[in-house]
Amino acid sequence: MSFLRLGKDNWARTRPTKEGLTFIALSLFVGFAAINTGNNLLYLTFGIMMSFVVASGVLSMINLSRIEVRLKPPGDVFALTPASLRFTLTNVKSLIPSYSLNIEIDEKKTFIPYLPPGVESRAPLRHVFRERGWNSIP
């Protein structure tokens, strides 16, 4: 049984989405406009937009912290045959739930919308191993 714990060491692996990158680019545009025009309303807007970016990063870190992920592989796996991998996610936080958890392997996804504190959830995911022998899951 494989075991992976998402904690403060792994939270930096999160990446912004396309929408997040668009928001950051728009924020920088507003910041440059504020500098060039000297308009206080643009400075205020830029400050609020940057605080949203920081708050989003902090909340993402809290959401993903202290989530334990266990993988239970199927008994027999054959090359080029779909196998059902069973993930168990446990939220070991005592007060804060986790939201919108995605597990993705080779563009196949499974989604857990809500994981209350102290609760575990199971999520199946189909995966095709391309070769015989030992394989790693990307």
N, CA, C and O atoms as CSV, one atom per row, in Angstrom:
chain,resi,resn,atom,element,x,y,z
A,1,MET,N,N,0.845,-1.168,0.000
A,1,MET,CA,C,0.000,0.000,0.000
A,1,MET,C,C,0.896,1.238,0.000
A,1,MET,O,O,1.792,1.356,0.836
A,2,SER,N,N,0.663,2.134,-0.909
A,2,SER,CA,C,1.433,3.363,-0.982
A,2,SER,C,C,0.824,4.405,-0.058
A,2,SER,O,O,-0.373,4.385,0.230
A,3,PHE,N,N,1.666,5.305,0.392
A,3,PHE,CA,C,1.209,6.323,1.321
A,3,PHE,C,C,1.846,7.645,0.934
A,3,PHE,O,O,3.050,7.706,0.687
A,4,LEU,N,N,1.060,8.687,0.879
A,4,LEU,CA,C,1.550,10.016,0.551
A,4,LEU,C,C,0.849,10.994,1.464
A,4,LEU,O,O,-0.370,10.937,1.624
A,5,ARG,N,N,1.598,11.877,2.053
A,5,ARG,CA,C,0.993,12.875,2.924
A,5,ARG,C,C,1.256,14.248,2.326
A,5,ARG,O,O,2.400,14.616,2.060
A,6,LEU,N,N,0.186,14.993,2.119
A,6,LEU,CA,C,0.321,16.346,1.613
A,6,LEU,C,C,0.425,17.285,2.800
A,6,LEU,O,O,-0.527,17.422,3.568
A,7,GLY,N,N,1.544,17.917,2.954
A,7,GLY,CA,C,1.740,18.834,4.064
A,7,GLY,C,C,2.451,20.078,3.587
A,7,GLY,O,O,2.388,20.428,2.409
A,8,LYS,N,N,3.131,20.747,4.508
A,8,LYS,CA,C,3.757,22.009,4.146
A,8,LYS,C,C,4.902,21.821,3.161
A,8,LYS,O,O,5.283,22.779,2.488
A,9,ASP,N,N,5.462,20.623,3.052
A,9,ASP,CA,C,6.530,20.398,2.086
A,9,ASP,C,C,5.999,20.291,0.660
A,9,ASP,O,O,6.707,20.626,-0.289
A,10,ASN,N,N,4.771,19.833,0.500
A,10,ASN,CA,C,4.236,19.568,-0.835
A,10,ASN,C,C,3.281,20.640,-1.340
A,10,ASN,O,O,2.869,20.576,-2.498
A,11,TRP,N,N,2.913,21.612,-0.531
A,11,TRP,CA,C,1.896,22.553,-0.973
A,11,TRP,C,C,2.392,23.426,-2.109
A,11,TRP,O,O,1.579,23.951,-2.871
A,12,ALA,N,N,3.701,23.600,-2.250
A,12,ALA,CA,C,4.229,24.455,-3.306
A,12,ALA,C,C,4.045,23.828,-4.685
A,12,ALA,O,O,4.298,24.487,-5.694
A,13,ARG,N,N,3.615,22.581,-4.750
A,13,ARG,CA,C,3.412,21.930,-6.035
A,13,ARG,C,C,2.114,22.365,-6.710
A,13,ARG,O,O,1.863,21.995,-7.857
A,14,THR,N,N,1.305,23.127,-6.029
A,14,THR,CA,C,0.072,23.598,-6.656
A,14,THR,C,C,0.431,24.629,-7.712
A,14,THR,O,O,1.383,25.395,-7.555
A,15,ARG,N,N,-0.334,24.639,-8.778
A,15,ARG,CA,C,-0.093,25.569,-9.868
A,15,ARG,C,C,-1.345,26.385,-10.130
A,15,ARG,O,O,-2.456,25.879,-9.969
A,16,PRO,N,N,-1.186,27.645,-10.532
A,16,PRO,CA,C,-2.379,28.440,-10.838
A,16,PRO,C,C,-3.059,27.932,-12.111
A,16,PRO,O,O,-2.415,27.406,-13.018
A,17,THR,N,N,-4.360,28.105,-12.145
A,17,THR,CA,C,-5.130,27.723,-13.322
A,17,THR,C,C,-5.007,28.810,-14.386
A,17,THR,O,O,-4.392,29.850,-14.151
A,18,LYS,N,N,-5.588,28.569,-15.544
A,18,LYS,CA,C,-5.592,29.589,-16.598
A,18,LYS,C,C,-6.299,30.848,-16.121
A,18,LYS,O,O,-5.865,31.963,-16.407
A,19,GLU,N,N,-7.391,30.657,-15.391
A,19,GLU,CA,C,-8.135,31.802,-14.880
A,19,GLU,C,C,-7.304,32.576,-13.866
A,19,GLU,O,O,-7.338,33.806,-13.835
A,20,GLY,N,N,-6.552,31.845,-13.032
A,20,GLY,CA,C,-5.696,32.497,-12.047
A,20,GLY,C,C,-4.587,33.303,-12.707
A,20,GLY,O,O,-4.285,34.418,-12.281
A,21,LEU,N,N,-3.982,32.741,-13.745
A,21,LEU,CA,C,-2.944,33.478,-14.470
A,21,LEU,C,C,-3.516,34.714,-15.149
A,21,LEU,O,O,-2.867,35.759,-15.194
A,22,THR,N,N,-4.731,34.596,-15.677
A,22,THR,CA,C,-5.390,35.753,-16.289
A,22,THR,C,C,-5.636,36.833,-15.248
A,22,THR,O,O,-5.423,38.015,-15.519
A,23,PHE,N,N,-6.083,36.439,-14.056
A,23,PHE,CA,C,-6.335,37.406,-12.987
A,23,PHE,C,C,-5.046,38.096,-12.557
A,23,PHE,O,O,-5.040,39.304,-12.325
A,24,ILE,N,N,-3.953,37.339,-12.448
A,24,ILE,CA,C,-2.670,37.934,-12.067
A,24,ILE,C,C,-2.198,38.913,-13.137
A,24,ILE,O,O,-1.714,39.997,-12.814
A,25,ALA,N,N,-2.335,38.538,-14.412
A,25,ALA,CA,C,-1.941,39.438,-15.501
A,25,ALA,C,C,-2.783,40.710,-15.484
A,25,ALA,O,O,-2.256,41.807,-15.669
A,26,LEU,N,N,-4.083,40.565,-15.264
A,26,LEU,CA,C,-4.967,41.731,-15.189
A,26,LEU,C,C,-4.596,42.603,-13.990
A,26,LEU,O,O,-4.646,43.830,-14.077
A,27,SER,N,N,-4.229,41.980,-12.881
A,27,SER,CA,C,-3.816,42.734,-11.691
A,27,SER,C,C,-2.551,43.541,-11.978
A,27,SER,O,O,-2.451,44.706,-11.592
A,28,LEU,N,N,-1.593,42.920,-12.653
A,28,LEU,CA,C,-0.368,43.643,-12.995
A,28,LEU,C,C,-0.649,44.792,-13.956
A,28,LEU,O,O,-0.034,45.854,-13.856
A,29,PHE,N,N,-1.571,44.581,-14.881
A,29,PHE,CA,C,-1.965,45.654,-15.795
A,29,PHE,C,C,-2.558,46.826,-15.018
A,29,PHE,O,O,-2.225,47.980,-15.285
A,30,VAL,N,N,-3.430,46.537,-14.062
A,30,VAL,CA,C,-4.028,47.596,-13.236
A,30,VAL,C,C,-2.941,48.283,-12.410
A,30,VAL,O,O,-2.984,49.499,-12.225
A,31,GLY,N,N,-1.964,47.515,-11.910
A,31,GLY,CA,C,-0.865,48.107,-11.150
A,31,GLY,C,C,-0.027,49.055,-11.994
A,31,GLY,O,O,0.323,50.145,-11.540
A,32,PHE,N,N,0.297,48.651,-13.219
A,32,PHE,CA,C,1.048,49.541,-14.114
A,32,PHE,C,C,0.231,50.777,-14.469
A,32,PHE,O,O,0.770,51.881,-14.549
A,33,ALA,N,N,-1.064,50.594,-14.682
A,33,ALA,CA,C,-1.926,51.741,-14.977
A,33,ALA,C,C,-1.970,52.692,-13.784
A,33,ALA,O,O,-1.993,53.909,-13.968
A,34,ALA,N,N,-1.982,52.158,-12.573
A,34,ALA,CA,C,-1.998,53.006,-11.380
A,34,ALA,C,C,-0.709,53.815,-11.275
A,34,ALA,O,O,-0.739,54.994,-10.922
A,35,ILE,N,N,0.415,53.186,-11.579
A,35,ILE,CA,C,1.695,53.900,-11.511
A,35,ILE,C,C,1.755,54.987,-12.575
A,35,ILE,O,O,2.201,56.101,-12.297
A,36,ASN,N,N,1.314,54.678,-13.784
A,36,ASN,CA,C,1.413,55.639,-14.884
A,36,ASN,C,C,0.451,56.809,-14.737
A,36,ASN,O,O,0.784,57.930,-15.123
A,37,THR,N,N,-0.735,56.568,-14.188
A,37,THR,CA,C,-1.725,57.646,-14.100
A,37,THR,C,C,-1.724,58.340,-12.748
A,37,THR,O,O,-2.143,59.494,-12.649
A,38,GLY,N,N,-1.261,57.662,-11.706
A,38,GLY,CA,C,-1.295,58.248,-10.376
A,38,GLY,C,C,-2.695,58.298,-9.782
A,38,GLY,O,O,-2.939,59.035,-8.827
A,39,ASN,N,N,-3.604,57.527,-10.334
A,39,ASN,CA,C,-4.994,57.513,-9.878
A,39,ASN,C,C,-5.107,56.656,-8.612
A,39,ASN,O,O,-4.756,55.476,-8.621
A,40,ASN,N,N,-5.598,57.258,-7.533
A,40,ASN,CA,C,-5.698,56.542,-6.259
A,40,ASN,C,C,-6.690,55.394,-6.314
A,40,ASN,O,O,-6.506,54.392,-5.622
A,41,LEU,N,N,-7.732,55.514,-7.114
A,41,LEU,CA,C,-8.709,54.435,-7.222
A,41,LEU,C,C,-8.072,53.199,-7.861
A,41,LEU,O,O,-8.394,52.070,-7.489
A,42,LEU,N,N,-7.175,53.411,-8.815
A,42,LEU,CA,C,-6.473,52.273,-9.413
A,42,LEU,C,C,-5.509,51.633,-8.412
A,42,LEU,O,O,-5.353,50.412,-8.402
A,43,TYR,N,N,-4.860,52.447,-7.565
A,43,TYR,CA,C,-4.010,51.886,-6.512
A,43,TYR,C,C,-4.837,51.035,-5.551
A,43,TYR,O,O,-4.412,49.948,-5.158
A,44,LEU,N,N,-6.005,51.524,-5.178
A,44,LEU,CA,C,-6.885,50.775,-4.290
A,44,LEU,C,C,-7.322,49.465,-4.943
A,44,LEU,O,O,-7.314,48.416,-4.300
A,45,THR,N,N,-7.701,49.526,-6.219
A,45,THR,CA,C,-8.116,48.326,-6.953
A,45,THR,C,C,-6.967,47.329,-7.046
A,45,THR,O,O,-7.162,46.127,-6.866
A,46,PHE,N,N,-5.767,47.836,-7.329
A,46,PHE,CA,C,-4.598,46.962,-7.409
A,46,PHE,C,C,-4.320,46.292,-6.062
A,46,PHE,O,O,-4.022,45.099,-6.011
A,47,GLY,N,N,-4.415,47.041,-4.994
A,47,GLY,CA,C,-4.196,46.480,-3.659
A,47,GLY,C,C,-5.201,45.398,-3.317
A,47,GLY,O,O,-4.838,44.367,-2.752
A,48,ILE,N,N,-6.460,45.624,-3.654
A,48,ILE,CA,C,-7.496,44.624,-3.390
A,48,ILE,C,C,-7.250,43.371,-4.226
A,48,ILE,O,O,-7.393,42.253,-3.729
A,49,MET,N,N,-6.880,43.555,-5.498
A,49,MET,CA,C,-6.622,42.402,-6.365
A,49,MET,C,C,-5.431,41.589,-5.851
A,49,MET,O,O,-5.475,40.358,-5.866
A,50,MET,N,N,-4.382,42.254,-5.403
A,50,MET,CA,C,-3.221,41.527,-4.874
A,50,MET,C,C,-3.566,40.814,-3.567
A,50,MET,O,O,-3.053,39.728,-3.299
A,51,SER,N,N,-4.433,41.418,-2.754
A,51,SER,CA,C,-4.831,40.736,-1.516
A,51,SER,C,C,-5.645,39.486,-1.829
A,51,SER,O,O,-5.565,38.500,-1.097
A,52,PHE,N,N,-6.431,39.512,-2.913
A,52,PHE,CA,C,-7.155,38.306,-3.330
A,52,PHE,C,C,-6.179,37.202,-3.748
A,52,PHE,O,O,-6.406,36.030,-3.448
A,53,VAL,N,N,-5.109,37.565,-4.431
A,53,VAL,CA,C,-4.112,36.572,-4.850
A,53,VAL,C,C,-3.447,35.942,-3.625
A,53,VAL,O,O,-3.283,34.723,-3.566
A,54,VAL,N,N,-3.067,36.762,-2.657
A,54,VAL,CA,C,-2.429,36.247,-1.437
A,54,VAL,C,C,-3.407,35.378,-0.651
A,54,VAL,O,O,-3.047,34.293,-0.196
A,55,ALA,N,N,-4.648,35.854,-0.490
A,55,ALA,CA,C,-5.652,35.076,0.248
A,55,ALA,C,C,-5.918,33.740,-0.439
A,55,ALA,O,O,-6.091,32.722,0.230
A,56,SER,N,N,-5.951,33.740,-1.763
A,56,SER,CA,C,-6.166,32.501,-2.502
A,56,SER,C,C,-5.029,31.511,-2.248
A,56,SER,O,O,-5.274,30.319,-2.065
A,57,GLY,N,N,-3.794,31.997,-2.236
A,57,GLY,CA,C,-2.658,31.119,-1.968
A,57,GLY,C,C,-2.684,30.549,-0.564
A,57,GLY,O,O,-2.411,29.365,-0.368
A,58,VAL,N,N,-3.009,31.380,0.417
A,58,VAL,CA,C,-3.059,30.912,1.806
A,58,VAL,C,C,-4.187,29.903,1.985
A,58,VAL,O,O,-3.994,28.863,2.616
A,59,LEU,N,N,-5.362,30.199,1.434
A,59,LEU,CA,C,-6.489,29.275,1.565
A,59,LEU,C,C,-6.224,27.963,0.831
A,59,LEU,O,O,-6.648,26.904,1.293
A,60,SER,N,N,-5.531,28.018,-0.303
A,60,SER,CA,C,-5.167,26.786,-1.012
A,60,SER,C,C,-4.222,25.941,-0.174
A,60,SER,O,O,-4.353,24.718,-0.125
A,61,MET,N,N,-3.268,26.593,0.485
A,61,MET,CA,C,-2.332,25.868,1.336
A,61,MET,C,C,-3.067,25.211,2.506
A,61,MET,O,O,-2.797,24.058,2.842
A,62,ILE,N,N,-3.986,25.935,3.119
A,62,ILE,CA,C,-4.757,25.374,4.235
A,62,ILE,C,C,-5.637,24.226,3.750
A,62,ILE,O,O,-5.765,23.209,4.433
A,63,ASN,N,N,-6.242,24.385,2.573
A,63,ASN,CA,C,-7.132,23.360,2.025
A,63,ASN,C,C,-6.394,22.043,1.780
A,63,ASN,O,O,-6.945,20.970,2.024
A,64,LEU,N,N,-5.152,22.120,1.301
A,64,LEU,CA,C,-4.401,20.912,0.960
A,64,LEU,C,C,-3.540,20.382,2.099
A,64,LEU,O,O,-2.991,19.285,1.995
A,65,SER,N,N,-3.412,21.141,3.180
A,65,SER,CA,C,-2.561,20.673,4.272
A,65,SER,C,C,-3.249,19.564,5.055
A,65,SER,O,O,-4.470,19.541,5.207
A,66,ARG,N,N,-2.431,18.655,5.542
A,66,ARG,CA,C,-2.862,17.544,6.390
A,66,ARG,C,C,-3.932,16.677,5.736
A,66,ARG,O,O,-4.889,16.250,6.382
A,67,ILE,N,N,-3.750,16.428,4.449
A,67,ILE,CA,C,-4.570,15.462,3.722
A,67,ILE,C,C,-3.690,14.242,3.489
A,67,ILE,O,O,-2.629,14.349,2.873
A,68,GLU,N,N,-4.118,13.099,3.970
A,68,GLU,CA,C,-3.385,11.855,3.740
A,68,GLU,C,C,-4.005,11.135,2.552
A,68,GLU,O,O,-5.221,10.966,2.468
A,69,VAL,N,N,-3.141,10.716,1.639
A,69,VAL,CA,C,-3.593,10.001,0.445
A,69,VAL,C,C,-2.996,8.602,0.480
A,69,VAL,O,O,-1.780,8.438,0.572
A,70,ARG,N,N,-3.851,7.607,0.407
A,70,ARG,CA,C,-3.401,6.212,0.350
A,70,ARG,C,C,-3.873,5.621,-0.973
A,70,ARG,O,O,-4.980,5.892,-1.437
A,71,LEU,N,N,-3.020,4.822,-1.557
A,71,LEU,CA,C,-3.332,4.166,-2.820
A,71,LEU,C,C,-3.357,2.667,-2.592
A,71,LEU,O,O,-2.393,2.086,-2.094
A,72,LYS,N,N,-4.463,2.049,-2.959
A,72,LYS,CA,C,-4.560,0.594,-2.890
A,72,LYS,C,C,-4.641,0.072,-4.320
A,72,LYS,O,O,-5.676,0.203,-4.973
A,73,PRO,N,N,-3.560,-0.514,-4.803
A,73,PRO,CA,C,-3.585,-1.029,-6.172
A,73,PRO,C,C,-4.424,-2.298,-6.251
A,73,PRO,O,O,-4.613,-2.983,-5.246
A,74,PRO,N,N,-4.921,-2.608,-7.428
A,74,PRO,CA,C,-5.682,-3.849,-7.585
A,74,PRO,C,C,-4.756,-5.055,-7.469
A,74,PRO,O,O,-3.534,-4.924,-7.549
A,75,GLY,N,N,-5.345,-6.213,-7.282
A,75,GLY,CA,C,-4.552,-7.428,-7.100
A,75,GLY,C,C,-3.680,-7.756,-8.293
A,75,GLY,O,O,-2.456,-7.793,-8.168
A,76,ASP,N,N,-4.274,-7.991,-9.434
A,76,ASP,CA,C,-3.528,-8.336,-10.641
A,76,ASP,C,C,-3.699,-7.221,-11.660
A,76,ASP,O,O,-4.814,-6.776,-11.936
A,77,VAL,N,N,-2.586,-6.782,-12.208
A,77,VAL,CA,C,-2.604,-5.730,-13.218
A,77,VAL,C,C,-1.893,-6.265,-14.449
A,77,VAL,O,O,-0.803,-6.828,-14.348
A,78,PHE,N,N,-2.507,-6.089,-15.605
A,78,PHE,CA,C,-1.923,-6.533,-16.861
A,78,PHE,C,C,-1.635,-5.328,-17.733
A,78,PHE,O,O,-2.365,-4.338,-17.707
A,79,ALA,N,N,-0.558,-5.421,-18.511
A,79,ALA,CA,C,-0.182,-4.331,-19.398
A,79,ALA,C,C,-1.283,-4.077,-20.415
A,79,ALA,O,O,-1.911,-5.007,-20.921
A,80,LEU,N,N,-1.503,-2.809,-20.702
A,80,LEU,CA,C,-2.475,-2.326,-21.687
A,80,LEU,C,C,-3.915,-2.726,-21.356
A,80,LEU,O,O,-4.769,-2.747,-22.243
A,81,THR,N,N,-4.185,-3.038,-20.108
A,81,THR,CA,C,-5.536,-3.359,-19.653
A,81,THR,C,C,-5.907,-2.377,-18.547
A,81,THR,O,O,-5.119,-2.175,-17.623
A,82,PRO,N,N,-7.088,-1.760,-18.617
A,82,PRO,CA,C,-7.470,-0.804,-17.570
A,82,PRO,C,C,-7.517,-1.464,-16.191
A,82,PRO,O,O,-8.055,-2.559,-16.028
A,83,ALA,N,N,-6.949,-0.781,-15.216
A,83,ALA,CA,C,-6.958,-1.253,-13.828
A,83,ALA,C,C,-7.588,-0.169,-12.965
A,83,ALA,O,O,-7.385,1.021,-13.203
A,84,SER,N,N,-8.341,-0.582,-11.977
A,84,SER,CA,C,-9.010,0.366,-11.090
A,84,SER,C,C,-8.148,0.605,-9.856
A,84,SER,O,O,-7.980,-0.282,-9.019
A,85,LEU,N,N,-7.605,1.816,-9.754
A,85,LEU,CA,C,-6.825,2.208,-8.585
A,85,LEU,C,C,-7.781,2.814,-7.567
A,85,LEU,O,O,-8.674,3.582,-7.926
A,86,ARG,N,N,-7.595,2.469,-6.301
A,86,ARG,CA,C,-8.483,2.983,-5.257
A,86,ARG,C,C,-7.697,3.906,-4.333
A,86,ARG,O,O,-6.779,3.479,-3.632
A,87,PHE,N,N,-8.077,5.177,-4.348
A,87,PHE,CA,C,-7.457,6.171,-3.487
A,87,PHE,C,C,-8.327,6.382,-2.258
A,87,PHE,O,O,-9.554,6.414,-2.351
A,88,THR,N,N,-7.688,6.524,-1.116
A,88,THR,CA,C,-8.383,6.892,0.114
A,88,THR,C,C,-7.771,8.190,0.607
A,88,THR,O,O,-6.582,8.242,0.922
A,89,LEU,N,N,-8.581,9.236,0.674
A,89,LEU,CA,C,-8.134,10.529,1.159
A,89,LEU,C,C,-8.699,10.736,2.553
A,89,LEU,O,O,-9.898,10.563,2.772
A,90,THR,N,N,-7.843,11.105,3.495
A,90,THR,CA,C,-8.258,11.350,4.871
A,90,THR,C,C,-7.881,12.771,5.253
A,90,THR,O,O,-6.728,13.179,5.112
A,91,ASN,N,N,-8.857,13.517,5.734
A,91,ASN,CA,C,-8.620,14.868,6.223
A,91,ASN,C,C,-8.320,14.764,7.715
A,91,ASN,O,O,-9.230,14.545,8.513
A,92,VAL,N,N,-7.050,14.920,8.100
A,92,VAL,CA,C,-6.671,14.770,9.499
A,92,VAL,C,C,-6.720,16.093,10.261
A,92,VAL,O,O,-6.336,16.145,11.429
A,93,LYS,N,N,-7.182,17.148,9.621
A,93,LYS,CA,C,-7.386,18.404,10.341
A,93,LYS,C,C,-8.552,18.225,11.306
A,93,LYS,O,O,-9.475,17.458,11.031
A,94,SER,N,N,-8.512,18.929,12.433
A,94,SER,CA,C,-9.559,18.735,13.438
A,94,SER,C,C,-10.754,19.657,13.247
A,94,SER,O,O,-11.848,19.327,13.705
A,95,LEU,N,N,-10.589,20.795,12.592
A,95,LEU,CA,C,-11.694,21.752,12.477
A,95,LEU,C,C,-12.054,22.156,11.052
A,95,LEU,O,O,-13.215,22.451,10.770
A,96,ILE,N,N,-11.088,22.172,10.163
A,96,ILE,CA,C,-11.291,22.787,8.849
A,96,ILE,C,C,-11.520,21.719,7.787
A,96,ILE,O,O,-10.699,20.814,7.640
A,97,PRO,N,N,-12.627,21.808,7.042
A,97,PRO,CA,C,-12.850,20.859,5.948
A,97,PRO,C,C,-11.998,21.221,4.735
A,97,PRO,O,O,-11.447,22.319,4.654
A,98,SER,N,N,-11.899,20.298,3.808
A,98,SER,CA,C,-11.218,20.547,2.539
A,98,SER,C,C,-12.242,20.482,1.418
A,98,SER,O,O,-13.183,19.690,1.463
A,99,TYR,N,N,-12.048,21.321,0.420
A,99,TYR,CA,C,-12.995,21.434,-0.682
A,99,TYR,C,C,-12.296,21.185,-2.013
A,99,TYR,O,O,-11.105,21.459,-2.164
A,100,SER,N,N,-13.040,20.668,-2.959
A,100,SER,CA,C,-12.630,20.583,-4.359
A,100,SER,C,C,-11.266,19.914,-4.536
A,100,SER,O,O,-10.321,20.529,-5.031
A,101,LEU,N,N,-11.178,18.662,-4.131
A,101,LEU,CA,C,-9.935,17.903,-4.259
A,101,LEU,C,C,-9.967,17.100,-5.555
A,101,LEU,O,O,-10.916,16.360,-5.815
A,102,ASN,N,N,-8.924,17.253,-6.360
A,102,ASN,CA,C,-8.798,16.538,-7.628
A,102,ASN,C,C,-7.615,15.588,-7.559
A,102,ASN,O,O,-6.553,15.937,-7.044
A,103,ILE,N,N,-7.808,14.390,-8.081
A,103,ILE,CA,C,-6.702,13.459,-8.290
A,103,ILE,C,C,-6.632,13.235,-9.792
A,103,ILE,O,O,-7.628,12.878,-10.421
A,104,GLU,N,N,-5.450,13.447,-10.362
A,104,GLU,CA,C,-5.303,13.337,-11.814
A,104,GLU,C,C,-4.097,12.471,-12.143
A,104,GLU,O,O,-2.996,12.694,-11.639
A,105,ILE,N,N,-4.324,11.478,-12.997
A,105,ILE,CA,C,-3.255,10.620,-13.506
A,105,ILE,C,C,-3.466,10.490,-15.007
A,105,ILE,O,O,-4.515,10.027,-15.456
A,106,ASP,N,N,-2.469,10.898,-15.780
A,106,ASP,CA,C,-2.534,10.810,-17.244
A,106,ASP,C,C,-3.847,11.355,-17.801
A,106,ASP,O,O,-4.515,10.685,-18.588
A,107,GLU,N,N,-4.210,12.546,-17.401
A,107,GLU,CA,C,-5.400,13.252,-17.880
A,107,GLU,C,C,-6.713,12.585,-17.489
A,107,GLU,O,O,-7.768,12.977,-17.988
A,108,LYS,N,N,-6.678,11.600,-16.621
A,108,LYS,CA,C,-7.906,11.027,-16.062
A,108,LYS,C,C,-8.045,11.582,-14.659
A,108,LYS,O,O,-7.091,11.587,-13.881
A,109,LYS,N,N,-9.251,12.052,-14.342
A,109,LYS,CA,C,-9.450,12.747,-13.079
A,109,LYS,C,C,-10.552,12.105,-12.260
A,109,LYS,O,O,-11.484,11.504,-12.795
A,110,THR,N,N,-10.426,12.246,-10.957
A,110,THR,CA,C,-11.518,11.963,-10.043
A,110,THR,C,C,-11.623,13.160,-9.105
A,110,THR,O,O,-10.622,13.818,-8.823
A,111,PHE,N,N,-12.806,13.439,-8.631
A,111,PHE,CA,C,-13.090,14.683,-7.924
A,111,PHE,C,C,-13.810,14.393,-6.614
A,111,PHE,O,O,-14.764,13.617,-6.579
A,112,ILE,N,N,-13.353,15.015,-5.550
A,112,ILE,CA,C,-14.021,14.942,-4.250
A,112,ILE,C,C,-14.422,16.369,-3.889
A,112,ILE,O,O,-13.559,17.190,-3.580
A,113,PRO,N,N,-15.726,16.679,-3.923
A,113,PRO,CA,C,-16.142,18.066,-3.710
A,113,PRO,C,C,-15.978,18.559,-2.275
A,113,PRO,O,O,-15.694,19.738,-2.065
A,114,TYR,N,N,-16.150,17.681,-1.282
A,114,TYR,CA,C,-16.130,18.122,0.118
A,114,TYR,C,C,-15.608,16.990,0.989
A,114,TYR,O,O,-16.069,15.853,0.890
A,115,LEU,N,N,-14.649,17.306,1.838
A,115,LEU,CA,C,-14.086,16.320,2.754
A,115,LEU,C,C,-14.064,16.926,4.159
A,115,LEU,O,O,-13.185,17.727,4.478
A,116,PRO,N,N,-15.034,16.542,5.000
A,116,PRO,CA,C,-15.102,17.107,6.356
A,116,PRO,C,C,-13.881,16.719,7.191
A,116,PRO,O,O,-13.187,15.758,6.859
A,117,PRO,N,N,-13.612,17.458,8.272
A,117,PRO,CA,C,-12.465,17.122,9.119
A,117,PRO,C,C,-12.633,15.770,9.795
A,117,PRO,O,O,-13.713,15.427,10.276
A,118,GLY,N,N,-11.543,15.008,9.821
A,118,GLY,CA,C,-11.551,13.708,10.470
A,118,GLY,C,C,-12.253,12.609,9.699
A,118,GLY,O,O,-12.503,11.538,10.252
A,119,VAL,N,N,-12.577,12.843,8.440
A,119,VAL,CA,C,-13.336,11.884,7.632
A,119,VAL,C,C,-12.451,11.402,6.488
A,119,VAL,O,O,-11.601,12.143,5.994
A,120,GLU,N,N,-12.656,10.158,6.073
A,120,GLU,CA,C,-11.948,9.661,4.896
A,120,GLU,C,C,-12.944,9.405,3.773
A,120,GLU,O,O,-14.105,9.070,4.007
A,121,SER,N,N,-12.458,9.571,2.553
A,121,SER,CA,C,-13.288,9.372,1.371
A,121,SER,C,C,-12.520,8.496,0.393
A,121,SER,O,O,-11.300,8.602,0.271
A,122,ARG,N,N,-13.240,7.637,-0.295
A,122,ARG,CA,C,-12.615,6.756,-1.287
A,122,ARG,C,C,-12.950,7.261,-2.685
A,122,ARG,O,O,-14.060,7.718,-2.956
A,123,ALA,N,N,-11.957,7.164,-3.561
A,123,ALA,CA,C,-12.141,7.626,-4.928
A,123,ALA,C,C,-11.469,6.639,-5.880
A,123,ALA,O,O,-10.257,6.440,-5.800
A,124,PRO,N,N,-12.238,6.016,-6.785
A,124,PRO,CA,C,-11.627,5.119,-7.765
A,124,PRO,C,C,-11.118,5.902,-8.977
A,124,PRO,O,O,-11.635,6.969,-9.307
A,125,LEU,N,N,-10.110,5.357,-9.623
A,125,LEU,CA,C,-9.579,5.972,-10.832
A,125,LEU,C,C,-9.031,4.868,-11.724
A,125,LEU,O,O,-8.249,4.033,-11.270
A,126,ARG,N,N,-9.434,4.859,-12.987
A,126,ARG,CA,C,-8.976,3.844,-13.932
A,126,ARG,C,C,-7.670,4.313,-14.564
A,126,ARG,O,O,-7.518,5.478,-14.933
A,127,HIS,N,N,-6.734,3.375,-14.678
A,127,HIS,CA,C,-5.430,3.696,-15.249
A,127,HIS,C,C,-4.953,2.510,-16.078
A,127,HIS,O,O,-5.171,1.357,-15.707
A,128,VAL,N,N,-4.304,2.798,-17.196
A,128,VAL,CA,C,-3.749,1.755,-18.059
A,128,VAL,C,C,-2.226,1.812,-17.951
A,128,VAL,O,O,-1.608,2.829,-18.267
A,129,PHE,N,N,-1.636,0.717,-17.505
A,129,PHE,CA,C,-0.184,0.619,-17.443
A,129,PHE,C,C,0.317,0.145,-18.803
A,129,PHE,O,O,-0.191,-0.834,-19.351
A,130,ARG,N,N,1.311,0.841,-19.344
A,130,ARG,CA,C,1.756,0.577,-20.706
A,130,ARG,C,C,2.764,-0.565,-20.809
A,130,ARG,O,O,2.947,-1.131,-21.887
A,131,GLU,N,N,3.422,-0.909,-19.695
A,131,GLU,CA,C,4.466,-1.933,-19.736
A,131,GLU,C,C,4.261,-2.947,-18.625
A,131,GLU,O,O,3.571,-2.685,-17.640
A,132,ARG,N,N,4.870,-4.106,-18.801
A,132,ARG,CA,C,4.898,-5.110,-17.741
A,132,ARG,C,C,5.937,-4.710,-16.705
A,132,ARG,O,O,6.789,-3.861,-16.970
A,133,GLY,N,N,5.870,-5.314,-15.538
A,133,GLY,CA,C,6.877,-5.082,-14.506
A,133,GLY,C,C,6.511,-3.926,-13.594
A,133,GLY,O,O,5.349,-3.531,-13.494
A,134,TRP,N,N,7.540,-3.387,-12.921
A,134,TRP,CA,C,7.327,-2.289,-11.992
A,134,TRP,C,C,7.003,-1.021,-12.756
A,134,TRP,O,O,7.686,-0.674,-13.719
A,135,ASN,N,N,5.961,-0.334,-12.326
A,135,ASN,CA,C,5.558,0.932,-12.930
A,135,ASN,C,C,5.375,1.962,-11.831
A,135,ASN,O,O,5.005,1.637,-10.703
A,136,SER,N,N,5.638,3.193,-12.180
A,136,SER,CA,C,5.340,4.280,-11.245
A,136,SER,C,C,4.111,5.021,-11.752
A,136,SER,O,O,3.831,5.054,-12.950
A,137,ILE,N,N,3.399,5.602,-10.828
A,137,ILE,CA,C,2.213,6.371,-11.194
A,137,ILE,C,C,2.629,7.827,-11.262
A,137,ILE,O,O,3.130,8.375,-10.279
A,138,PRO,N,N,2.428,8.465,-12.415
A,138,PRO,CA,C,2.895,9.855,-12.576
A,138,PRO,C,C,2.167,10.828,-11.684
A,138,PRO,O,O,2.453,12.025,-11.712
